[in-house]
Amino acid sequence: MWGSRAWHTLVIVDPAGNVVGGMSGEGFYPVFKPVIESLISEFDARRVLDRTPLDLKGEKEGLAQTVLYFPGNMLDGGGKELFADRV
């Protein structure tokens, strides 16, 4: 997506939906930080940046504690049983 050709690829998308940069590999936070800061300043100045806090929850929050609750490994017991360990 967005021209990624490797894992890890991060792409910066501005609040208007435009791709403004991207890099593959690791350790590119020092390169991204000033770009992100600049975008925040620019879109804040335009008063189009929504700073409403996101109500984010961890992936495991609110899920039922079932047998397959976040399994780490799955094993088919001969087609009749399914086994899972929990992480």
C-alpha distance (Angstrom), angle and dihedral (degrees) to the residues before:
residue distance angle dihedral
M1 . . .
W2 3.80 . .
G3 3.78 90.4 .
S4 3.80 97.5 -58.3
R5 3.76 113.6 163.8
A6 3.80 101.7 170.0
W7 3.76 143.8 39.5
H8 3.11 116.4 -89.3
T9 3.77 101.9 37.0
L10 3.78 121.2 157.4
V11 3.77 123.0 -170.4
I12 3.79 126.5 -166.7
V13 3.79 112.4 -138.5
D14 3.81 116.4 -173.8
P15 3.82 123.1 -136.7
A16 3.82 89.2 -96.5
G17 3.80 89.6 59.4
N18 3.80 97.6 -107.0
V19 3.79 121.2 138.5
V20 3.80 104.9 -124.4
G21 3.79 101.0 172.9
G22 3.75 147.4 -20.2
M23 3.77 143.6 -175.6
S24 3.78 138.4 -168.0
G25 3.77 124.9 -139.2
E26 3.78 128.3 32.9
G27 3.77 139.2 -62.1
F28 3.78 99.4 42.5
Y29 3.80 98.5 127.0
P30 3.84 91.1 104.8
V31 3.83 88.1 57.6
F32 3.81 94.5 44.6
K33 3.81 97.6 44.4
P34 3.84 98.0 74.1
V35 3.81 91.2 42.7
I36 3.81 91.2 52.7
E37 3.82 91.2 45.4
S38 3.81 90.0 50.8
L39 3.80 92.1 49.8
I40 3.80 91.1 49.4
S41 3.81 90.8 52.0
E42 3.79 93.2 45.7
F43 3.80 96.5 48.4
D44 3.82 92.6 40.7
A45 3.82 88.6 54.8
R46 3.80 89.4 52.5
R47 3.83 88.7 48.7
V48 3.79 91.2 -129.2
L49 3.79 99.1 111.8
D50 3.80 111.6 105.0
R51 3.81 107.1 -144.0
T52 3.80 95.2 -178.4
P53 3.82 106.6 136.0
L54 3.78 113.1 -110.2
D55 3.79 116.9 -121.1
L56 3.79 95.4 -132.4
K57 3.76 123.6 171.3
G58 3.75 130.7 -167.6
E59 3.77 116.0 -97.7
K60 3.80 92.1 -109.7
E61 3.81 96.4 46.9
G62 3.77 116.4 110.4
L63 3.81 96.4 8.4
A64 3.78 120.9 130.2
Q65 3.82 113.3 -105.3
T66 3.81 94.9 -118.7
V67 3.80 130.8 155.3
L68 3.80 90.5 -94.7
Y69 3.81 93.7 45.3
F70 3.81 102.4 142.2
P71 3.79 98.0 -30.2
G72 3.77 117.4 -158.5
N73 3.79 95.1 -158.8
M74 3.78 135.7 10.7
L75 3.78 127.1 -148.9
D76 3.78 126.1 -171.6
G77 3.80 107.9 -141.6
G78 3.79 96.5 -150.4
G79 3.78 97.9 -57.7
K80 3.81 96.2 -63.3
E81 3.78 101.8 71.9
L82 3.74 136.1 40.1
F83 3.78 121.4 -155.4
A84 3.78 127.9 -166.2
D85 3.77 135.0 177.3
R86 3.77 121.3 -147.5
V87 3.76 125.2 -121.3
